[in-house]
Amino acid sequence: MNESRNDMSKCITYIVAFSILFTGIFIFFAEVHPLIIFDADDWLFASYTRRATPIWGDWNPTRILPETFMSFCSMTGIILFKPFTNDYIGSLAIAYALAVSVFILLYFVFFIRRISKTVGLKTYEEAGVLGISVLYHFLIYNVKARDNLHMFAEANVTCMFFYIVPAILNSILVLYLLNNEINLFSKEKLPVNSLLILGIYLAINSNMFQSIILISFAGWTLLENILFAGEKSIKAFIKKNIIWIGMILCWMISLYYEVNGGRADDLSNKDFGKNILACLGALKSLVFERINRTFLLTSFVLIIFGVAVYLIKRVKETKDRDYLKVMIRCSICCVITIVYLILLCAKTSPDYLKRSGVLFGIMFYLLLSVMTSFAYAVSEVEPAFLIVPLFFYIIFNETVNDERMYKFVNSASHPERLCVEIDNDIINQVLNAEDEGKSEVDVYVPVYDTEDNWPVANYVSDFMSNTLYRHGITKDWIKIYIKPSKDMNRKYHMN
């Protein structure tokens, strides 16, 4: 009876904790910083889709997950939310916020469950570690008065789907596979394993900057198994490690497709040696300028705390060995990820190392090691939990209850409200032309001090026409001509 009550109490605690977490994340992405389409990329990929297999010679041959999932979310918003809101831009924003929030929720569910299974946390300890973990993800780059990043921040809505969602999926897979023995051919786990294969396929075929999160883990695990293999035959070894071998082969094929894609030619940089130094400089700037001092200091203390507890403990148990194994794996995978990103950014552009979505893999392994150390210390030294609420309050005040502001999720750095007003103005110009029976229309947009008027670029015309028609906003395809006008700047009080 007592055990049943404990299970029920634990279940209720999980439901309440994750419901609060999801609500907070959804409000953040739906109200505080809503995901409003605005620039040329957003208008293109809001409706663009592709086949779910690699396309040889395409601009991004293997970018399957982002280029299929964003348009799916767009249609979901139009079908489910627009009939009730009668707000096209708002319906898309709700769908995008819902999708991103679900991914982030799943990420934190796997994050805390993996830590708990590794070190053995009580329910209240899980709640405390989870709360601090969430705050750390938003504190990490919070250093300026405004335009701060967080772990789940990107330049625009498109990049949320092209960088953040793939990064989260790759991280979820690592958390699931960590310390788990995977038998793909188990009849009892066929449904789960089938979803696992789908997840791996989409994670690898998502983004070259993010797939290393999973592949660094798979590569190191395979190397461990080679060095400490207990199988006597090659056939037995391959069967046992088929998942890791398959991941690496799939990734190599994906890289080969990407190297022969259009974007690879466009981004290929000849100043490789010079860019290596620029990448190292970007990482130095990250550590000494762009990471929050409180985060950096407390992370160092928490790791030292956990390691000290491990070294002091005389009799090592299973969870102690699991803790050490996770710390070693996180450290090695983090180093592999850093080296890979330096090489990739040197080949493309060092500026990528300034993006939260690109740095996600490095910070993921760092945060996993930090919070695992913290959880391990709390589980071993029970009085340590006495400071957890105080610690949470201090980090909460530093992260949430502070004057510093996060960056707006659009390429113009406009308040989201202004993006909505400009979007609706553009749509109304098109709809008015349609009502007048026109098949083409001059659409006036604000003037931006860029060569092609980015973010509302001159070449956005057909992207807008296609998206508005595919989403049923216009009855027929209307030819749009973009006309940058200072009158629009004055209308919306833009400098």
Phi, psi and omega in degrees: 000313180297321179295322178295320178294320179296318178296318179295317179297319179295318180297316180296319179300315179298314182299315181295313183298313183283334174293316177297317180298311181298318180299316180297316180295317181295318178298321180299314184271348180256333184237311184291308176226074183296152184268090185258124176294141183211310187271182185299319179298318180299315181294328178290304190277354174297333181233346182291139174217173186209174176284157188269031173228156179302143181243110184298129176081001180290168180302310171233089190302328187241018180276065189283308184304305183297320187279355173250327187282322182295316179292327175298317178296323178300311180295324177299317179297320181292319183285317187270323190252325184299323178301334182265326183267335186054034183227104184298305182297319179295323180294319176298317182298320179296314181297317179296317180297320180296315181296311180297320181295321178296316178299315181294320177300312179299321178302312182288328175299310179293324182299307184285326180292322178294316178297316181297318179292331181288313187250351178075078181262148169283165185300315181292330176292321176301316181298317180294315180294321179298313181302314180291323178300315180299313181298321180300324180294335180260344179276332196310318182249017186276087187233340187251173179290329180207172178059035176281152175260167169220180185298332185252024182261145173212177190290324182205181182298318180303314181291336173299320180276333185271338182239308186289311181300313175300321179298317180295316180299314178300320180292319178301317180296320176298315180297323179290318185280340183297122178065010177257135173275115184259121174244099184297337186262010178290123181294328182290336185246022181302315179299315180294316182292329177294320176291326177298316179297318177300314180299317179296316180300315181288325180294317179290318180266061180228304184196133183296332180285333184261331185297339179294337178302313180282319186289326176298320178292315180297317181296316180293320178298317178296319178296319176302315182292329176292316183290327184240032183295138177256354182283144182269342181237155179295322180299316179294322180295315180297318180298318182289329185249021185301326183293320181286319178296317180298318178301312184294319178296317179299318180295319180295321176295318179299317178297320180297319176298315183294320180299330180261015179267170182293322182292326179298319177294322183291324185265350184303125185247130183277338181275057187297311181298316178297321181289331175302314179295323178294322178294318177296322176295322178295321178291323176297316177298323178301312184290317189265347184231323193259348179263136180302132183297320179297316178300313184296315182293311182293326177298316178299316181296318182294321178295315178298320179301310181295315180296320179297318178298318179297315183291325181288324183295125185280311183266113183272130179254184181301317183292331177293317178293322177296319178299312180297320180296318179296317181297318179294314180297316180298318181297313182293316180295325178295316179296315178300317180296318179298312181299314180299314182293325176299314181294317181292317180289329175294328179281331182256282178199131178299339181297338178299332181285003174264356186264135180299321181295327179283323181281355187306315183299317178298312184289330177299310180293326176296310182294323178296319179290320180298310184286331175293320177297315179299312181296320179298315180296318180295322180289331181271324180247088188303320178300343180298334180294341180302331182267354184298311178301320178296315178299316179300316182296319180296314180292323178299315180295323179290330187265311190256307185274065187215157182282345181291142186243148177275157181292142174290145184271067172200155188290343181267354185058032174279151165303142185302327179301320179293321177299318179298316182297316180293317177303311182294327176297314178300313181297319180295323177298319180291316182293323177297319178296320179295319179297332179274003177081015181278150177255356176212158186206142170275122180251120182271131182227163178297156177270131176240148186278062176224162185297320182251016181065027173300138016272337175271075192288157180301329183273010180284351188311301183291330177299315178295314181302313182297313184294316180296324179287313181297328181271003175077015179283320172254148181284326179230163177288124182245132178285124181251136173243118182282127180234094176300133185219134177294336177300324177293323177297316179292324181298321183253018173055045179259135179289000000 
